[in-house]
Amino acid sequence: MPRRTNPAPAPHRFFNRDESWLRFNWRVLEEAQDDRNPLLERVKFLAITASNLDEFVEIRVAGVLQRLEDGYVTPQAEADDGMSEQQRLEELNRLMHAFVCDQYRCWNDQLLPALLNAGIRVLEWSELDDAAREYAEQYYNDEVDPLLTPVTIDPAHPFPRVLNKALCIALLLRRKRKGAAAAAPILGVITVPRSLPRFVKLPCTSGCNEFIFLHDLIEAQAERLFRGYEVLAKTAFRVTRNSNLYLQEEETRSLLESVRSELHNRRKGDAVRLEVSEGADPEIVERLRANFELDEWQVFKTEGPVNLSRLMNLYSGVDKDALKYPPFHGREYRLDRKSTDLWDELRTRDIMLHHPFDSYSVVEEFIEAAAADPAVVSMKQTLYRTSADSPMFAALVDAAQQKDVTVVVELMARFDEASNIRWARTLEDAGVQVFHGIFGLKTHCKLALMVRRDLDGVVRRYAHLGTGNYNPVTALFYTDISLLTANPEITHAVHAVFNYLTAEAEGELYRPLMVAPLTLVDDLEKLIDREIEHAKAGRPAHLIAKMNGLIDRRLIEAMYRASQAGVEIDLIIRGMCALRPGVPGLSDHIRVRSIVGRFLEHSRIFWFLNDGKDEAYCGSADWMPRNLYDRCEAVFPIYDQQLLLRLREDILGSYLRDDAKARLLTPDGHYVRPAQVAKPFDVQAYLMQQSEGVAVQIPQAEATAPQPAKTPSRRTKKN
């Protein structure tokens, strides 16, 4: 297992990972601000930024606060700019408050007026006409009131346990009875039911769409909930808590029980952030702040609805197709005319799919066909995240009645722990052998392995390897790569990885796969070093890497060395990037771009020119310490020359040409759009049109990006 190396950082050598993440969320916010996007998609993007920020606060900010409380004051041993924990906290404070201001500026100044022009109105109680008010009151009486539990805070009623991210209403109350005027006001709290829609749709005879926020409706009925009290002031508020997961290995009987216990404890996490309406009464704010033991900087006042992630319900609640992206369905894979079934096809050739432009259905078919085929005697699969109604999950359950089925379920997939525990229990009850991987390592690789006795009597292995989860829902809007293969070298290596996961059996059996935490970081560094040797020998040298995040210092340093040797490096990094590109003498030959669009860029692809004998790999791992050292990951090669050519030219080449959704990282850490052209090239739109069979002219690649030597090969039909 490679050791994590942490050389002392030189000044200004790395970007701070947390600041880089926040800049990513700003790029998502830019999509909400971009009036070229359909209006309701812009609302959706704004909701996504709020959800993203929630996770950032409950994980990253909570982590900084935890480290400060534990006495850590020096910089973390990871790729950052050398800031102390206190400096990092102060910078995050500044950036988060600035970001929240931009969020509400987008909502108030751009989206609300645009929604109004489109016949979509979000009303306050005072704006409702008689008919709407009558409807809302009836809805309140029938659906809302039975679910409410008003609480007053006094010696007999302590402050209620406010759940993480639950929307609540705080009220300043004074008793009405005689002699109570001089009594100090008390606080009342109402939790807005999570089981109800965040918006109440109102009747509108003119064909428009009118809504009122659920919490506004509840606030309007406050007098009914606190009879005998005068309501002096009221406001919505929301608390975000520390959601880090701490495991006590010595005190737990199993990982399953440990995670189950921690899910309960998570509800008791310390408060990290308080969101409250901008116009909230100062006394309410101060009482809430004191109760949750927060500093003033941890109070975020919102110039609009608390919890913008609720806007996702507005997106789903308005039935106006013209205000959303047109429906898209990836192309279906068709077997070769000579193939009798999928197994026959895979014995002849590998299948590479680029989701969602290629339908995910063939991956589902692979799992379902194996479950139903009596010739398949064994099935093994990893599950990191899946969906509640996944046909693959049902296939595994059914298969366990007839054959050996082994599933490695990752219990600690953040925020999916509860559902994964349910999957594990259901699978065990059905007779599936369920494992939870290696303690201390998350199982993040995406692997499925089928053992089949074919008609010729030969027992063969068939495998699926992917960059995304076995989740047919997210496969509709995540870009990922799938490889289906019967290649003996690859399938044998997949078998070895499963042995590692179930028995922690290490060995030199993983090639041609690169496996974390055993070989991946060493193998990647060797591939970068090979490009360096080519460059030093005067040969063309170029690497392209596409991933979600780039933080690992060791690989960043390797790319700095490569740039200094003359290797051309193009990086497509959706989110965090600690590497500083374009610095003279350090990273002159490195270019970094981020693409944020309709689909979430999730594929990890690594391509190396290798003096014209190019190699490409795909896998589940970003170049981040957690992926390289603390998870089991699998990165696999693409051998087929036609598929390799498609990966380099049609996929990576197109991403490098994008000048519509791409943002380019500058040496000072900002992201800028490419120079505007008359007809900008949108890579996702191009890939969608290509999938639908529309001929699209591809613009020439940038002159600054050297082209690899073309591999002489014959193109096959599109996958």
C-alpha positions in Angstrom: 0.0 0.0 0.0 1.6 3.3 -1.0 2.4 5.8 1.7 0.9 9.2 1.6 3.6 11.7 1.0 3.2 15.3 2.3 6.2 17.5 1.3 6.1 21.0 2.7 4.2 23.3 0.4 5.9 26.2 -1.3 4.1 29.5 -1.0 1.4 30.0 -3.6 1.9 26.5 -5.1 -1.6 25.1 -4.4 -5.1 26.4 -4.2 -7.1 25.9 -1.0 -9.4 23.0 -1.6 -12.4 24.6 0.2 -12.1 27.9 -1.6 -11.8 25.9 -4.9 -15.0 24.0 -4.0 -16.9 27.2 -3.3 -15.7 28.6 -6.6 -17.2 25.4 -8.2 -20.6 26.2 -6.6 -20.3 29.7 -8.0 -20.0 28.2 -11.4 -23.2 26.3 -10.8 -24.8 29.6 -9.7 -23.7 31.1 -13.0 -26.0 28.6 -14.7 -28.9 29.9 -12.6 -27.9 33.4 -13.7 -27.6 32.5 -17.4 -30.7 33.5 -19.3 -29.8 31.2 -22.2 -30.8 28.3 -20.0 -34.6 27.4 -19.7 -36.1 29.3 -16.8 -37.1 26.4 -14.6 -33.7 24.8 -15.2 -32.2 28.0 -13.8 -34.4 27.7 -10.7 -33.2 24.1 -10.4 -29.6 25.2 -10.6 -30.2 27.7 -7.8 -31.7 25.0 -5.7 -28.7 22.8 -6.4 -26.3 25.5 -5.2 -28.2 25.6 -1.9 -28.1 21.8 -1.5 -24.4 21.9 -2.3 -23.8 24.6 0.3 -25.6 22.5 2.9 -23.3 19.6 2.4 -20.3 21.9 2.4 -21.3 23.4 5.8 -22.2 20.1 7.5 -19.0 18.4 6.3 -16.2 20.8 5.5 -17.0 23.8 7.7 -18.0 21.4 10.5 -14.7 19.6 10.0 -12.7 22.9 10.4 -14.6 23.7 13.6 -14.0 20.2 14.9 -10.3 20.4 14.3 -10.1 23.8 16.0 -11.9 22.4 19.0 -9.5 19.4 19.0 -6.6 21.8 19.2 -5.3 21.7 15.6 -3.9 25.1 14.5 -1.4 24.2 11.8 -2.3 23.6 8.1 -3.7 20.3 7.2 -1.4 17.7 5.7 -3.0 17.9 2.2 -2.8 20.0 -0.9 -3.8 23.5 0.1 -2.2 27.0 0.3 -0.8 26.5 3.8 -3.5 28.4 5.7 -3.9 27.7 9.4 -7.3 26.4 10.6 -8.3 29.8 12.0 -7.3 31.5 8.7 -9.2 28.9 6.8 -12.3 29.5 8.9 -12.1 33.3 8.5 -11.8 32.9 4.7 -14.7 30.5 4.5 -16.8 32.9 6.5 -16.1 35.7 4.0 -16.7 33.5 1.0 -19.9 31.8 2.2 -21.6 35.1 3.2 -20.6 36.6 -0.2 -22.0 33.5 -1.9 -25.3 33.6 0.0 -25.7 37.3 -1.1 -25.2 36.3 -4.7 -27.7 33.5 -4.4 -30.5 35.8 -3.1 -29.5 38.5 -5.6 -30.1 35.9 -8.4 -33.5 34.9 -6.8 -34.8 38.4 -6.2 -33.4 40.3 -9.2 -33.4 37.7 -11.9 -35.5 34.6 -11.3 -38.5 36.1 -9.5 -39.2 38.7 -12.3 -38.6 36.1 -15.0 -41.0 33.7 -13.3 -43.6 36.5 -13.0 -43.3 37.2 -16.8 -43.8 33.5 -17.4 -47.0 33.4 -15.4 -45.5 31.8 -12.3 -46.1 33.7 -9.1 -44.8 32.9 -5.6 -47.1 34.9 -3.4 -47.1 36.0 0.3 -50.2 35.6 2.4 -51.1 39.3 2.1 -51.1 39.0 -1.7 -53.7 36.2 -1.8 -57.2 37.1 -3.1 -60.3 35.8 -1.4 -60.6 32.6 -3.4 -56.9 31.7 -3.0 -57.1 32.5 0.7 -60.1 30.3 1.2 -58.4 27.4 -0.6 -55.2 27.8 1.4 -57.1 27.9 4.7 -59.0 24.7 3.8 -55.7 23.0 2.8 -54.2 24.1 6.1 -57.1 22.7 8.1 -57.1 19.4 6.2 -53.5 18.6 5.6 -51.2 20.8 7.7 -52.7 21.5 11.1 -52.9 17.8 12.1 -49.1 17.5 11.6 -48.1 20.5 13.7 -46.8 20.6 17.2 -46.5 24.1 18.5 -44.0 24.5 21.5 -43.5 27.3 23.9 -40.1 27.7 25.5 -40.4 28.0 29.3 -39.1 26.2 32.4 -41.6 23.4 31.7 -40.9 23.2 28.0 -37.2 23.2 27.0 -36.1 24.1 23.5 -37.2 21.3 21.2 -34.7 19.2 19.4 -34.4 20.9 16.0 -33.5 18.3 13.4 -30.6 19.0 11.0 -31.8 21.2 8.1 -35.4 21.1 9.2 -37.3 24.3 8.4 -38.8 25.9 11.5 -40.7 29.0 12.6 -39.7 31.0 15.6 -42.2 33.3 17.3 -41.9 35.9 20.0 -44.9 35.6 22.2 -46.5 37.4 25.1 -49.5 36.1 27.2 -52.7 38.0 26.7 -54.2 37.3 30.2 -54.5 40.2 32.6 -51.3 41.2 34.3 -49.1 39.6 31.7 -48.1 42.8 29.9 -45.1 43.2 32.1 -44.0 39.6 31.7 -41.0 39.0 29.5 -41.8 37.6 26.0 -41.2 33.9 25.5 -40.2 32.0 22.4 -42.4 29.7 20.4 -41.3 27.1 17.8 -43.1 25.2 15.1 -41.4 22.6 12.9 -42.6 22.7 9.3 -43.6 19.1 8.4 -41.1 17.5 6.0 -43.8 15.2 4.7 -45.7 18.0 2.9 -44.8 19.8 -0.3 -42.7 22.9 0.2 -45.1 24.9 -2.0 -48.8 24.9 -1.9 -50.3 25.3 -5.4 -53.2 27.7 -5.5 -56.2 27.6 -7.8 -55.9 30.0 -10.7 -58.6 30.3 -13.3 -56.5 32.3 -15.8 -54.1 29.4 -16.5 -51.2 30.8 -14.5 -49.3 29.0 -11.8 -49.6 30.5 -8.3 -47.9 29.2 -5.1 -47.4 30.1 -1.5 -44.6 28.7 0.6 -45.8 26.2 3.1 -44.1 28.0 5.9 -45.8 31.3 4.9 -49.1 29.5 5.2 -48.3 28.2 8.7 -47.0 31.6 9.8 -50.3 33.1 8.8 -52.1 30.7 11.1 -49.8 31.3 14.1 -52.5 33.0 16.2 -54.6 29.8 16.0 -51.6 27.7 17.1 -50.8 29.8 20.2 -54.1 30.8 21.5 -53.9 33.0 24.6 -50.7 34.6 23.3 -50.0 37.7 21.3 -47.6 37.1 18.5 -45.1 40.0 18.6 -42.8 38.7 15.8 -42.1 35.6 13.7 -39.6 34.3 11.3 -38.5 31.2 9.5 -35.2 29.6 10.6 -33.1 26.6 9.8 -30.1 25.0 11.6 -27.4 23.0 9.8 -25.6 20.5 12.0 -22.2 18.7 12.0 -22.8 15.6 9.9 -19.3 14.1 10.1 -19.5 10.4 10.9 -17.2 9.2 13.7 -16.7 5.4 14.3 -15.6 3.8 17.5 -14.0 0.7 16.1 -13.1 -0.9 19.4 -16.7 -0.6 20.8 -18.7 -1.9 17.9 -19.5 -5.5 17.0 -19.6 -4.8 13.2 -19.5 -2.0 10.7 -23.2 -2.4 10.1 -24.0 -1.8 13.8 -21.5 1.1 14.0 -23.1 2.9 11.1 -26.6 2.3 12.4 -25.6 3.8 15.8 -23.9 6.8 14.2 -27.0 7.5 12.1 -28.8 8.0 15.3 -26.0 10.1 16.9 -25.8 12.3 13.8 -29.2 13.8 14.7 -27.5 15.2 17.8 -24.6 16.9 15.9 -23.5 20.3 17.0 -25.1 23.3 15.2 -22.8 24.9 12.6 -25.0 27.4 10.8 -28.2 29.3 11.5 -30.2 30.6 8.6 -32.9 33.2 9.4 -34.9 35.7 7.4 -33.2 39.1 6.9 -36.1 41.0 8.6 -36.2 38.8 11.7 -36.7 40.5 15.0 -33.2 40.9 16.7 -34.4 39.4 19.9 -35.5 36.2 18.1 -32.2 36.0 16.3 -30.2 36.5 19.5 -32.2 33.9 21.4 -31.8 31.3 18.6 -28.1 32.1 18.4 -27.6 31.6 22.1 -29.6 28.4 22.2 -27.5 26.8 19.5 -24.3 28.2 20.9 -23.2 29.9 17.7 -20.9 32.8 17.0 -22.3 35.8 15.1 -20.6 34.8 11.9 -22.5 31.6 11.9 -25.8 33.4 11.5 -26.8 33.8 7.8 -29.6 36.3 7.1 -31.5 35.6 3.9 -33.1 38.2 1.7 -35.8 35.8 0.7 -37.0 32.3 1.5 -34.9 30.4 4.0 -33.6 27.2 2.4 -33.4 27.8 -1.3 -33.1 24.1 -2.0 -36.9 24.0 -1.6 -37.1 25.6 -5.0 -36.6 22.1 -6.5 -40.3 21.6 -5.6 -41.2 24.6 -7.8 -39.4 23.0 -10.7 -41.4 19.8 -10.3 -44.6 21.6 -9.5 -44.9 23.6 -12.7 -45.9 21.7 -15.8 -44.4 23.9 -18.5 -42.2 21.9 -20.8 -41.1 25.0 -22.7 -39.4 26.2 -19.5 -37.4 23.0 -19.1 -34.8 21.1 -21.1 -36.3 19.1 -23.9 -36.6 15.4 -23.0 -33.6 13.3 -24.0 -33.1 9.6 -24.2 -29.7 8.1 -25.0 -29.3 5.8 -27.9 -29.9 2.1 -27.3 -27.1 -0.3 -28.0 -27.7 -2.8 -30.8 -26.0 -6.1 -31.0 -24.0 -7.0 -34.1 -26.1 -9.0 -36.6 -23.8 -11.9 -36.1 -24.3 -12.0 -32.3 -27.0 -14.1 -30.8 -27.0 -12.4 -27.4 -25.0 -10.1 -25.2 -22.6 -12.9 -24.1 -21.9 -13.8 -27.7 -21.3 -10.1 -28.5 -18.8 -9.7 -25.6 -16.8 -12.8 -26.7 -16.2 -10.9 -29.9 -15.7 -7.3 -28.8 -15.7 -4.9 -25.9 -18.6 -2.5 -25.5 -17.9 1.0 -24.2 -20.8 3.3 -23.3 -20.8 7.0 -22.6 -23.8 7.7 -20.5 -26.3 9.3 -20.7 -25.6 9.8 -24.4 -25.6 6.0 -24.6 -28.5 4.4 -22.8 -27.8 2.7 -19.4 -30.3 0.0 -20.4 -27.5 -2.4 -21.6 -25.9 -2.3 -18.2 -29.2 -3.2 -16.6 -29.7 -5.9 -19.3 -26.2 -7.3 -18.4 -27.2 -7.7 -14.7 -30.7 -8.9 -15.4 -29.6 -11.4 -18.1 -27.1 -12.9 -15.8 -29.7 -13.3 -13.1 -32.1 -15.1 -15.4 -29.5 -17.2 -17.3 -29.1 -20.7 -15.9 -25.7 -20.8 -17.5 -24.4 -18.1 -15.2 -23.3 -19.8 -12.1 -21.9 -16.9 -10.1 -22.6 -13.1 -9.8 -20.5 -10.5 -7.9 -21.2 -6.8 -7.7 -20.3 -3.7 -5.7 -23.0 -1.3 -4.6 -22.2 2.2 -3.5 -25.4 4.0 -4.2 -28.5 2.6 -5.9 -32.1 3.6 -6.3 -35.2 2.4 -4.4 -36.7 0.7 -7.5 -33.5 -0.4 -9.2 -34.2 -3.4 -11.5 -30.6 -4.5 -10.9 -31.2 -4.8 -7.2 -34.3 -6.9 -7.8 -32.3 -9.1 -10.2 -29.7 -9.8 -7.5 -32.4 -10.8 -5.1 -34.0 -13.1 -7.6 -30.6 -14.6 -8.7 -29.8 -15.6 -5.1 -32.4 -18.4 -5.3 -30.5 -20.2 -8.0 -26.8 -19.3 -8.0 -24.0 -17.9 -5.9 -24.4 -14.1 -5.5 -22.0 -11.9 -3.7 -22.5 -8.2 -3.2 -20.1 -5.8 -1.5 -22.3 -3.0 -0.1 -20.6 0.2 1.0 -22.5 1.3 4.2 -20.7 4.6 4.5 -21.7 6.2 1.3 -22.3 9.7 2.7 -26.0 10.5 3.3 -27.0 7.1 1.8 -26.1 5.0 4.9 -29.7 4.4 5.9 -30.8 3.1 2.5 -27.7 1.0 2.1 -28.3 -0.7 5.4 -31.8 -1.6 4.2 -30.3 -3.0 0.9 -27.8 -5.0 2.9 -30.6 -6.5 5.1 -32.8 -7.3 2.2 -30.0 -8.9 0.2 -29.0 -11.0 3.2 -32.6 -12.2 3.8 -32.7 -13.3 0.1 -29.6 -15.4 0.5 -27.1 -13.1 -1.0 -23.6 -13.2 0.5 -23.2 -9.6 1.7 -19.8 -8.1 2.6 -19.0 -4.5 3.6 -15.5 -4.4 2.2 -12.3 -3.7 4.2 -12.8 -1.9 7.4 -11.3 1.6 7.2 -11.6 1.7 3.4 -14.7 2.8 1.5 -15.6 0.4 -1.4 -16.0 3.0 -4.2 -15.1 0.9 -7.2 -17.9 0.0 -9.7 -17.5 -3.6 -10.6 -19.8 -6.5 -11.6 -18.5 -10.0 -12.5 -20.4 -12.9 -14.0 -19.1 -16.4 -14.3 -20.8 -18.4 -17.1 -20.5 -21.9 -18.5 -20.9 -21.2 -22.2 -22.4 -23.5 -24.8 -18.9 -24.7 -25.8 -18.4 -26.0 -22.2 -15.8 -23.3 -21.4 -16.3 -21.3 -18.1 -15.7 -17.6 -18.8 -15.9 -14.4 -16.9 -17.8 -11.4 -18.1 -17.4 -8.0 -16.4 -18.8 -4.5 -16.2 -16.5 -1.7 -15.0 -17.7 1.8 -14.7 -17.1 5.3 -13.4 -20.6 5.8 -12.0 -22.9 4.1 -9.5 -25.3 1.2 -10.3 -28.1 3.7 -10.2 -30.3 3.9 -13.3 -31.8 7.2 -12.1 -28.6 9.2 -11.8 -27.4 7.5 -15.0 -30.0 9.8 -16.8 -28.1 13.0 -15.8 -24.6 11.9 -14.8 -22.0 11.6 -17.6 -20.1 8.3 -17.0 -18.2 5.6 -18.9 -19.1 1.9 -18.8 -17.0 -0.9 -20.2 -18.5 -4.4 -20.7 -15.8 -7.0 -21.5 -14.9 -10.7 -21.6 -11.2 -9.9 -21.8 -9.5 -12.6 -19.8 -6.9 -10.3 -18.3 -9.4 -7.7 -17.2 -12.0 -10.1 -15.9 -9.3 -12.1 -14.0 -8.1 -8.8 -12.4 -11.8 -8.0 -11.4 -12.0 -11.4 -9.7 -8.8 -10.6 -7.8 -10.3 -7.3 -6.7 -13.4 -9.0 -5.3 -11.1 -11.4 -3.4 -9.3 -8.4 -1.9 -12.7 -6.9 -0.9 -14.0 -10.0 0.8 -10.8 -11.6 2.2 -8.3 -8.6 2.1 -6.1 -10.9 -0.1 -3.4 -8.8 -1.5 -1.2 -9.8 -4.4 0.3 -8.9 -7.8 -2.9 -10.0 -9.5 -4.6 -6.7 -10.3 -3.0 -5.8 -13.6 -4.0 -4.4 -16.0 -6.2 -2.7 -13.4 -4.9 0.1 -11.2 -6.3 -0.4 -7.7 -6.4 1.9 -4.8 -5.1 2.0 -2.2 -2.6 -0.7 -3.4 -1.2 0.4 -6.8 -3.1 3.3 -8.2 -1.1 6.3 -7.1 2.2 4.6 -8.0 0.9 3.5 -11.4 -0.4 7.0 -12.2 2.9 8.6 -11.2 4.7 6.2 -13.5 2.5 7.0 -16.4 3.2 10.7 -15.8 6.9 10.0 -15.5 6.8 8.1 -18.8 5.5 11.2 -20.5 8.3 13.2 -18.9 10.9 10.8 -20.4 9.3 11.2 -23.8 9.5 15.0 -23.5 13.1 14.9 -22.3 14.0 12.7 -25.3 12.4 15.3 -27.7 9.4 13.2 -28.4 5.8 14.6 -28.3 4.4 14.3 -24.8 0.8 15.0 -23.8 -1.7 13.8 -21.1 -5.4 14.6 -20.7 -7.2 13.9 -17.4 -10.9 14.3 -16.7 -12.2 14.0 -13.2 -14.4 15.5 -10.5 -11.6 16.8 -8.2 -7.8 17.2 -8.2 -6.3 17.6 -4.7 -3.6 15.0 -4.2 -0.3 16.8 -3.8 1.9 13.9 -5.0 0.2 13.8 -8.4 0.1 17.5 -8.7 3.8 17.7 -8.0 4.3 15.0 -10.7 2.4 17.2 -13.2 4.4 20.2 -12.2 7.5 18.2 -13.1 5.9 17.1 -16.3 5.1 20.7 -17.3 8.6 21.8 -16.5 9.9 19.0 -18.8 7.6 20.2 -21.7 4.7 17.8 -21.4 1.4 19.3 -22.6 -1.3 18.8 -20.0 -5.0 19.4 -20.4 -7.2 18.9 -17.3 -11.0 18.8 -17.2 -11.8 19.2 -13.6 -15.5 19.7 -12.7 -15.1 20.7 -9.0 -12.1 21.2 -6.7 -8.7 21.8 -8.1 -5.7 22.5 -6.0 -3.3 22.7 -9.0 -2.3 26.2 -10.1 -2.0 26.3 -13.9 -0.1 28.7 -16.1 2.5 29.7 -13.6 5.8 30.6 -15.4 8.5 28.0 -14.6 6.0 25.8 -12.7 3.0 25.0 -14.8 3.4 26.8 -18.1 2.1 23.8 -20.1 -0.9 23.0 -17.9 -4.4 24.1 -18.8 -7.4 23.5 -16.5 -11.1 23.8 -17.5 -14.3 23.1 -15.7 -17.6 22.3 -17.5 -20.9 22.8 -15.8 -24.0 22.1 -17.9 -27.2 20.1 -18.1 -25.6 16.9 -17.1 -23.3 16.4 -14.1 -19.8 15.6 -15.4 -18.9 12.5 -13.4 -16.7 10.4 -15.7 -13.0 9.9 -14.9 -10.8 9.5 -17.9 -7.0 9.5 -18.1 -5.2 9.5 -21.5 -1.5 9.4 -22.2 0.1 10.0 -25.7 3.0 7.7 -25.0 4.9 8.7 -28.1 1.9 7.8 -30.4 1.1 4.5 -28.8 -1.6 6.1 -26.7 -3.2 4.6 -23.7 -6.4 5.5 -21.9 -7.9 4.5 -18.6 -11.3 5.1 -17.0 -12.4 4.4 -13.4 -14.0 5.4 -10.2 -11.2 7.5 -8.7 -10.6 11.2 -8.6 -7.0 12.3 -7.8 -7.8 13.1 -4.2 -6.3 11.7 -1.0 -9.5 10.0 0.0 -9.7 8.2 -3.3 -6.1 7.2 -3.6 -5.4 6.2 0.0 -8.7 5.7 1.9 -10.9 3.9 -0.7 -10.9 0.8 -2.8 -11.0 2.1 -6.4 -10.5 0.4 -9.7 -9.2 2.1 -12.9 -9.3 0.1 -16.0 -7.7 0.3 -19.5 -9.5 0.7 -22.8 -7.8 -1.8 -25.2 -10.0 -1.8 -28.3 -8.4 0.6 -30.8 -11.7 1.9 -32.1 -13.0 2.5 -28.6 -9.7 4.2 -27.8 -10.0 6.5 -30.8 -13.6 7.3 -29.8 -12.5 8.1 -26.3 -9.7 10.4 -27.4 -11.4 12.2 -30.3 -15.2 12.1 -29.9 -15.2 12.4 -26.1 -12.1 14.1 -24.7 -11.5 16.0 -27.9 -15.0 17.5 -27.8 -14.7 18.5 -24.1 -11.5 20.4 -24.9 -13.2 22.3 -27.7 -16.2 23.4 -25.6 -16.4 27.2 -25.4 -20.0 27.5 -24.3 -20.1 25.8 -20.9 -16.4 25.7 -20.1 -14.7 28.0 -17.6 -10.9 28.2 -17.7 -8.9 28.3 -14.4 -6.5 31.3 -14.2 -3.2 31.3 -12.2 -4.9 33.5 -9.6 -7.6 31.0 -8.9 -10.5 32.5 -10.8 -12.5 30.9 -13.6 -13.2 32.8 -16.8 -15.2 31.9 -19.9 -13.3 31.4 -23.2 -13.4 34.2 -25.7 -16.8 34.6 -27.2 -17.3 33.3 -30.7 -20.2 33.6 -33.1 -21.2 30.0 -32.7 -20.0 28.6 -29.4 -19.5 24.8 -29.1 -21.5 23.1 -26.3 -20.0 19.7 -25.8 -23.1 18.2 -24.1 -25.4 19.5 -26.8 -23.1 18.1 -29.4 -23.0 14.7 -27.8 -26.8 14.7 -27.4 -27.2 15.5 -31.1 -24.6 12.9 -32.1 -26.6 10.4 -30.0 -29.8 11.3 -31.8 -28.1 10.9 -35.2 -27.9 14.6 -36.0 -24.8 15.5 -38.1 -22.9 18.3 -36.3 -19.8 20.0 -37.5 -17.0 19.9 -34.9 -14.9 23.0 -34.6 -11.1 22.7 -34.9 -9.3 22.1 -31.7 -7.4 24.9 -30.0 -4.0 25.5 -31.6 -2.4 25.5 -28.1 -3.5 21.9 -27.5 -1.2 19.6 -29.5 -2.9 16.7 -31.3 -1.8 13.1 -30.5 -0.6 10.8 -33.2 -3.6 9.1 -34.7 -3.9 5.4 -34.2 -4.4 3.8 -37.6 -7.6 1.8 -37.2 -11.0 1.2 -38.7 -14.0 2.8 -37.1 -16.9 0.6 -36.2 -20.5 1.5 -35.7 -21.2 3.8 -32.8 -21.8 2.1 -29.5 
